[in-house]
Amino acid sequence: MLNVKEHKLIKVALEGYAPTASLTEVRVRGHSFVIDEPPYRHGTDVGPTPLETLLGALIGCTNVIARRIAMEMKIDLKIDKIDVLGHLDHRGIDRVADVPVPFPTIELMVKATTSGTEQDMARLREDLNARCPMSVILKQAGSQIVESWEINYVQK
């Protein structure tokens, strides 16, 4: 007989306050951050835009989940740098066209150092694609995430 754990959803609750048309203060677990627009979009530029925040979440998720997988695999992994370049189809925002996928392509570039092998890193990347919630959400929305990894392999 198969023993299956009960499936429970974890609640993730944030609250937001919007003192202006462009500025939003977000609070979560005792932390706060601001989301804003640059002046040319009537903002005050005191924080990243909503779309920059989204892409930043992909960077954070990539780091956290990759290191978690590496720990499970018992290999050392140091993420030196993660860059993201989103290709935004702005026509939907401007109401010029119906755009089902605002970011048709997102480039994810990771520089890392590891004690693992090439096979370990191939497995880690495959697991990462399935386990990073931000990556899964973006791909389900229709975005193609094009990854490039620059990996420095070192012996333990």
N, C-alpha and C positions, 0 to 999 in steps of 0.2 A: 504494500500500500504506500502511495506517495504522500509524504508529509509536506503540506504546503503552508507557508506562513500566511497569516491573515494580512491582506493588503490594506494599508491605511495611507490615506493622502496626508501629506504634511501641509499645514496651512502656512502661507507666507503672506503676512499682512504689512502693508505700508500705508501711510497717510500722506496726503499732499495738500499744500496750501498755495494758492495762486494769487498773490497780491497785485500782479499786473497781468496784462495779456500775454507776456512772454516769459515771465519769471515764475518758477514753481519751486517750492521748498518741499523736499521729500523727507519723511522721517520713518525710520525703521530700527527697532531694537535699541533705542537710545542714541542712534546715529542720525545725522542729517546731511543732506547734500542738496545742491541747487542745480536746476536745469534752466537754461536761459537761451536766448538767441543773440546773435551779434547785432550791433547797431543798425546795419543796413536792413535787418529784418525787424526793426523796432524793439530790439532788446537792449539790455545793458551789458551783456557779455561777461557776466560774473560767474558763469559756469558753462559746461558743455551743452550742446543742443540735445534734444531728445534722441535724434538719430546717432549722434556721437556717443551718447550714453548707452544706447543699444549695442553699438559696436564695441564699446569699452567693456560691456558685460561679456561679450564673446571672448575678449582677451583674458579677463579675470577667470572665466569658467575654464578656458583652455589650460591656464596655469594650474588651477586647483585640481581639476580632474586628472590631468596628465601626471601630476606629482602623486596623487592618490593611487593611480594605477601603477606607477613605478614602485611605490612602497609595497603594494600588494605583490608585485613581481620580484621584490627584493633586489632591485637595481637602483643605483644612485642616478638621480636626474636633477640637473641644475638648468633651469630655464634662464638663459642669459637675456633674451629679448623676444618680445612678440609684437609684430606689427600687423595692423589690419588696414586694408584699403577697400572701402565699399564703393561700388559703382552705382550711384543713385539715379534712377529714372525719375526726374523731377516733374514729369508731365502730369502725373496723378495729383500731386500737391497743387499744381497750378491749374488744375481742371481743364487741361488741354486734351487729355486722352484718358481712357480707363486703363489703369496700369495695375494688373493683378499682382505683380512682384516688384515692389519699389527698389529692392536691391537684387537685380538679376544675377550679379556676380559679386562675390566678396573674396578678396585675396587675404589669406592668412599665412604669415611668414613667421616661422619659429626658429630661433637660434638656441641650441641646447648643447649641454655636455653630459655624457652618460658613461657609466661603467657597463652598460648593457651592450649586446651585440646588435648587428643589423636586423636579425630576426626578432630580437626583443623589441626593438623600436618599431618594426612593422606591426607587431602585435599590439603594442601600446597605442599606435596611431589608429588602428582599427577599433580598438576598445574605446578610445577617446571619441571617435566619430559616433559611436553608439551611445555613449554615456554622458557626454557634455550636454546638459539641457539646452543651452543657448544654441549650440550647433544643430541639435535635433529640431528645435523650434524653427530656426531660419531655413533649414533644408525642407521641412514640412511646408513652409510658406512658399517654397519654390525657388529660393536662392541657391545658387551653385557656389559652394565654398571650395575655392581652389587653394590647396595647401602646398607650401614649400617648406621643407625642413632643412636647415643647415646643422648637421650634427657632428660634434667633436667626440670621437670615441676614445676613452681613456681606460687603462687597466686599473682594476681595483687594488 
